């Protein structure tokens, strides 16, 4: 499978303007042969804490992903603030930070961010998800995570034996860019799986700077593709047979206890 990480800027809290910005980039990724196209965390709004930023599961962001998937015949994913169906008032009405993966046949999968970013107040504006989700696409077992999840190795370990490719979409700040780079490689090495980190660039509405540093990492920790601080598209091939061969050659995963 050829995977594309679209490293992009976001028009703060303006979904339609961001959709217009992203549609040509998704088209370019698909034209380059990508079968899975990834956008950033909160790809349509930026990492906003504004009350009311949530949208229903069939809202504009999910509709954009589904429309792009159908138009280009590829899988397209990114995260957005979504309110669960039937949510009542109070805390239940808070949105999840939800990774939506839309397929060309209309299939949609969701993963809800497990670890709200308390340092930035996300826990006050977003609900936490329940657990990892693994989806098989064209023979590739994909486990998505969102930004702050990257710091918690145990949830990656929990999913490792059923994962060929970890996807991590983010609005990771430039101030801690070295953490982002190091942790992406660490998760690939310790779980012997591919890791794609797709981060945004540009300045958020709250003034936070984002350096990008998106990358695609092999099961042995090799950097297959990297990006600097500009809008760009990363491409690399992901092969489940390489994951299996790596785990067979170096039986670290089999020796893990717990």
N, C-alpha and C positions, 0 to 999 in steps of 0.2 A: 504494500500500500504506500502510495506517495502522500505525504502529509505536508500541509502548508500552515505556517504560523504567520498570520497577518499582524505585523506590528504597526499599530495605528494610533493616531490622535483621536480625541473625542470632543465633540462640541458639547460643552457642559449643559446637562439637563435638557438638551434639545434633540429628541429622538429623530425627528424627521431630517434635520440637517445632518446628523451623524449617519443615518441610513444612506443619504445621498452621497456622503463621503466614502462610505464603505462598499457600496455596490460595485463600483468599478474595480476595487481591489479584490473582492471575491471573484469577479469575472476573470481578472488576470491570473489569480491562483488556479482557477479551474482550467483556464487555457494552457497553463504550464503543466497540466497533467495531474494536479492534486485531486485525490479522491476524498480526502478529509481536510476541511478548511477551518482553522481556528481563529476566533476573534478573542478579544481580551475579556477580563472580568468587567462586569457592568459596562459592556461594550457600547450601549446606546445612550447612557446618561452620565457616565463618570461615576466615581465612588461617592455618591451623594448621600447625605444623611437628612435631606429635606423631608419633613413629614408629608405623606401623600405621594412619595415617589414610586410606590409599588404599583404594579399593574396586574391584571388577572393572568392566569396561565395561558389564555388564548389572546393575550394583549399584543400590542404593536411589535415588541421585540421578538417574541416567539414567532409571530407572523412573518417578520422580516427574514428570520433564519429559515423558516419553512419555505418561503417564497424563493429565496436564493438557492436552496437545496433543489427544489423542483426545477427551477429555471436552468441550472447548470448541471444537473444530474450528479451531484456530489453530496457528501455529508457536511453540514455546517454547524459549528457550535460556538457558544459564548455564554457568559453569564449575564443575568439581569434580575432586578428586584421583582419578585412575583408573590402575590398573595394566594394562599392555598384556597381551593374551592370550598365554599361553605364556611369560611372563617367568620367568626362572630366579631364582637367588639373587643376592646382592650388589647392585651398582648397577642391574642389569637389573630388580630387583624394586621399585625406587623408582617411585612414581607419576608420571604426567604431570599437569600442570595443564591439564585438557582442557575446551575449550568444546564442549558438546554441544547440537546443534540438532535438536529433535525435531519432526516434522511430524504433521499430523492423520491421515495415511494410514499411519503406522508407520515412515516414512522417518526415518533418523537420520544426521546428518553430524557429524564431529568435526574440531576444530582443536586442536593441542597447542601450548601457549605456547612461543614461540621463545626468550624471554629470561627465564630465572629471575632473580629479584630478589636478586642477590648481597649487596647491602647488608643485607638481612634474613635471609640464610642460606638462601634458597630453593634455591640451586644445590646445597646439601648434602642436601636432602630430596626434590628433584624432578628429573626428567630434562627436558632441553630437547627441543622438537619439531624437525621437519625443515624446515618451510617454510610459507608462507601457503597458505590454502585459500579458494577462492571457490565459493560455492553460488548457484545461480539459483533464486529462489522467486517464483512468480507474475510472472515477467518482470523482477524486481529482482535484480541481481548483488550478492551480499552477501559481504564479506570480514571475518571476525571477527578481533579481536586481544584480548589480555588484559593489562590494567593496565600493567606495566613496558614492554611492547612499544611503548607510545605514545611513548616517548622516542627510538625508532629510526626516523627518517623514511625511511630507505632501503627498509625492507620495505613501507611504505605505497606508496612510489613504484613498487616492483617490481610491485605488484598494481593500480596505478591504472587502466591502460587497460581492465581487465576488471572494474572495480568501480563500482557506482552508490552503494553504501552501505557504509561502514565501521562495524562494531560494536565498541565497546571496553567490556568489562565489567571491573570493578575493585573492589579494596579499597584505594583510594587514601587515604593518611592526610591528616588535616586540616592537619598541619604544612606540607605542600607543596601545598596546594589551589590556589594561584595557578598552579603549573606545570600542573596538571591542566586548569584552565580555558583557559589560553593554548594548550597543545599540542593540545587538541581542535579549537579554532578554526583553528590553524595547519594541521593535517592536512586539514581541509575546504578551506581556501583554496588550499593548494599543490597539491592533487590534484583540485580541482573536483568534489568528491563530498560526499554527505551523510555526517555522522558522528553516531552516537549514542553517548554516553558514559553508562554505567549504573554508578553507584557506590553502595556501601552507606552506611548511617548507623549511629551507635551506637558503643559501645566494645567492642573485641575482647577476647578472654580474656587477651591479653598486655598490655592496657592501652592499646593504640593507639586514638586517637580518629579517627572518620571523619565528615566534614562533608557527605557527599553531593555536592552541586553537579552532579548529573546534568544533562545537556543534550542537545538535539538541534540540530544545526548544518546550515545549508543549504550548497549547493555554492559560494556566494559568501561564506560565513562569517557569515551572519545567524543570530542565535540564535532558533530557532523555538519552543523551550520550554526553561525552566530550572527548577531546583528548589533549595531551601535545605536546611537540615539536618534535615529531618523525613521520615518515611515518606510517600511520595506516588507518584503515577503520572503520568508525562509522556506526552503523545500528540502526534503530528504525522504529516502525510502525506509520503510519500517518492515521488517521481515520476521514473523514469528519463529521461523526455523532458526534464525540467528539467536533468538532468545533461548530456545531449547538447547541449541548447541553450546551456548555459553554456560548454561546451568549444568549441562552434562559434563563439560570439560572441567569446570571449577564448581565443585559440589558444595558451595558455601550455603546456598539456600536449604539444601537437604540437611545440613548440620545445625541449622537454627533451631533452638529450643523455645517452645512456647509459641 
